[in-house]
């Protein structure tokens, strides 16, 4: 009986250790941080309005949507909202046959925004945990003529819902959007794209003024943004965070050391040639420097792994310190990155 008790105890300890090892290191407690996001749907206000009454509704739209209305206007090329021609351009946008068809499709895919609201409230509760002095932006939706997925401005976050209608949306091939990009134009990417887009606007590459614009700087900058996104959405699968398929994610994990070795041995990490940077970090079906099994932007994942190593090896570093840091060489050195 005593032996049986010992065996059960050992098994219990082993199970607890296994659970502990699998614990998500990005998970934090945010239950005390309350975020209430109200999402205003500009597309509804525009397309339910009688076109003949649209001009008279402009002052009301300006009051309700404020800064976002101007950002939206720039995206759809209707100019300055204070110009007398704005209402005419807006009427053309709202009476366009395709725009009305897309609006109806948007209503079917997004009859309500409850899941997006819930996801953003979770993401921004994490944001306030790490950046307590920051503010949560106002959130708006719209359709943009397929121009923009995420629109950011001062205290403003906009979502172009027409860019998230599903990989099988018939408009995407008509617009010659590649299938590997359309695969990410689905509702499940809305919240991750919002958090990434917000991070990218807060820490824009050009405003960071890194010492050099080379492959390594771009890799680590992208790595920082993905680390930020993962910290905001710790329960979101890596495949969604990075926009990789399951097989592409597996390739990265299985070939991390080989990819890093290739970059180093071929003297690519300090290259400033924009063509090389785009080949390694730009949109593509795969990374030509590696194999056809690799995802496009695989080097951004390596950048993330460097950043992750830096944060693990320097546990006192706060997320804000990481995001504000501009010394790329120091990040690399202190990361002691050595994939096996």
N, C-alpha and C positions, 0 to 999 in steps of 0.2 A: 504493500500500500504506500509506504514511504517512497519507494523507488518510482512508483507511478506518479506520485505528487511532484517529485523532482523533475520527471520527464515533462509533465504538463507545464511546470513553471518555466523550464528551459525553452519549451516551444513558445510560450507566451512572450518571453523576453525576445526571442528571435523574431516573432511577428512584429512586436513593437519597434525593434531596431530596423526592420525592413520598412515599416511605415515612416519612421523617422528619417531614414535615408532618402525616401521618395518625397519628403515634404518639399513643397514649392518654396524656394528661398525668396521669391518675389512677393509672397503673400504677406500682407500686413493687416492690422486691425484698423478699420475705418468706420466702425459702427457709430462712433461718437461724432463723426463729421457728416452733417446733414447738407445735402445739395438738392435743391429743387429746380429742375430745368423746365421751362415752358418753351415748347418749340412752336414758333409761329410759321404758318404755311402760306408763304407769299403766292405760290402757284394757285391755291384755292381762291384767294382774294382777287387774283387777276382774271382767272378763267370763268368764274361764276358771275362776273360783272358784265352787264350789257355793254358791248363795245361803244355804243353811243353815249354811255354815261361814264366812260373811263376817264375822260379829261376832267370831269368834275370831281372824280374820286382821288385824283392825284394828291391834293393836300392831305386827305385822310391817310393815304398810303405813306406819305412822307412822315406824318406824325407817328404812325404805328411802326414803321420799319426803319426810320432814321438812317443811320450810316449804311445799313445793309442795302437799302434801296439803291444808293449810289454805287456801291460795289457791284450789285446785280446789274445795274444799267451799263456799267463798263464791260461786264462779261458778255452781255448780249448786244453790245455795240449800239446802244441807244443814247449815248452821250451823257452830258451833265443834266441832272434831274431838275436844275433850276432854269434850263433853257426852255424857251417857248415851244420848241419842236419836240420836246421829250414825250408829251402825251400822244403826238401823232406816231412817233416811232414805236411807242409802247402798244398802241392800238394795232399797228401792223403785226407786231410780235404775237399779240393775243388773238388775232383773227387768221393767222397762218394755219392752213389745213393740217400740216404735219404736227405743228406744235399742239393743236387741239387733240389730235390722235394720241400723241405722246402723253398729254395730260391725262386722258382717259386711261391709258395703260398704267400710268403712275398711280392712279386711284385704286386700280385693281391690285397692284403689287404692294402698295402702301395704304390700305384702307384706314389704318391708324398708325401712329408712331410710338406705340407703347414700349416696344422692345428697344427702339433706338433711345427713347427717353431713359429707360432703365439702365441701358448700357452706358450712356453718357453720364448719368448721375453717379454710377459706380466709378467710371474713369476719372471724373473730376473730383470725386471725394478723395481718390488717391493723389490727384494733383495738389489739392489743398493740404494733404498730409505732408507732402514733400516741399511744397511752396506755400506756406501758410499766409504769406503776405500778398499773394496773387488774387486775382478776381476770376470768377467763372464767366466766360463770354455769353452773350445772348446768342441763342441758336435759332436758325431760320432754315427753311427749305424752299426750293424753287425748282424750276426746270430751266435749263440754260441753253437749249439748242445743242445739247451734247458738248458744250464747250468746256465746262469745268466740273470736277467731282467735288472738290472742297474749296470754299472761298473763305479766306481769313482776312481780318482787318483788326483795327484797334477795338478790342472787347467784342468782336463779332466773329461768329463761326457759321458759315453757310454750307448747306448740303445740296448739291445738284442731283436730285433724285433720278433724273433721266439717265444718269451714269451708273445706276444700280438696279436696272430692270431685269437682270438675269443674263447668264451667259448665252441663252438661246434667244435673246431679244432680236427680232428680225431687222431692226434698224442698224445694229452694230456691223454686220457684214456689208450692208449698203454703204456705210460710212468708211468702209475699208479698215475697221478696227480689227487688228489681228486676234485670232482666237485665244492665244495665250494671255492677251490683255483682257479680253472679254470674260475670260474665266474668273477674273477678280471683280467683275462689274456686277456683283450680286449683293443682296441685302446684308448678308453676314459680314461684309467688308465695310459697311457704313461707319460703325463706331470705331473700329481700328484705324480707318483712314482719317477720321476726325481727330483722334488723339495724335496720330503721326503728323497730320497737317498742322495741328496746333503747335506741336513741338517744333516743326520745321519753320513756322512763322516766328516763334519766340527766339529760336537760335538759327537764324538764316545763315547759310554758309558765308556769303559775302560780308555780312556784318560781323562775323566772328573774327575776321582779320587774322587768320592763321598765318604762320610764318611763310608758307609756300602753298601754292595750289598744285599739288601733285597727287599721285595715286594714293599714297599713304594718308594724306590729309583728308581726301575725299572718303576713303575707306573708314577711317576712324570717326569722321563726322557722321557718316551714315550709321556707323555702329552705335554712336551715342544716341542718335534719334531712335533707333530700334530698341536700345536699352531703355530709353525713356518710355516708349510705347509699351514695352513689356512690363515696366514698373507700374504703368497706369492700368494695364489690363492683365494682371497676373494669371487669370484663369483662361485666357485666350490661347489656343494651340499655336505652336511656333509656325505651323504651315500657314496660318492666317496672318500672323504678325509679319512674316517675310514674304507672303504671297507665293509660296512654293507648293508644288504638289507633294504628296506623301513620298513619292519616289525621289523627287529632287531633294527633299529634306534629308532623306536617308543617304543620298549621295554625298551631301555636304558633311554629314556626321562621319561617314565612313572614309572620306577623303580629305579631311581637314588638313592633316599634316602634309599630304602631297601637294595640295593647292598652295599652301603657304610656302613650301619649299620651292615650288615652281616660280612663284612671284619673286622670291629672294634670289634664287640662282640665276634667273634671267634679268636681274636688275630692273624689275618693273616698278617696285614700290616708290621709287623717287622720280619716276618719269612725270614730266609736266605736259606732255603731248595730250591735247584734249581728245584726240582720236582714241588713244590708248585708254584714257580715263573712261570714255563712253563705252568702249568695248568691255571694260571690266565692271562698270557700275551702272551703265544705262540699261534701258528696257531692251530685252532680246529674248528669243526663245531658249537660248542657251549661251554659255560663256565660251566664245571661240578659243580662248587661251587654254581652256581645260578640255572637256569632252562634250559630246552631244547630250549626255545624260545629266550634265550640270545645269543648274538654272541660270538664267540671266541674272545679273547682280549678285553672283556668288561671292564676289570680292567684298560686298557689303556685309555678308554674313561673317566673313573672316574678320572684318572690322568690328563687328559686334562681339565676336569671341575675344578679340584683343581687349575691348572695353570691359567685357565681363571678367576677364582675367585681372585687369587693372583693379576693378572694384573688389574682387576677392582677395587680392594680395595687399590691398590698402583699405582695410575694413573701416577705418575712421573717416573715409571720404564720403561726404554727403552728395546726394544726387545733384543738387544745385551747383556744387563745386565742380562736379564732373562736367555738367552741361556748359558751364562758363569757362572751363579750362581751354586755353588756346595753344598750349605747348604740346604739340603732337609727339615730338621726340620723347618728351618726359613720360607721356602716357605709355608709349611703346616700351621704354626702358623699365618703368616701374611695373608694367604688366607682367614682365618676365614670361612672355608668351612663348610656350614651347609645346605645341600640339604633338601628341604621340600617335 
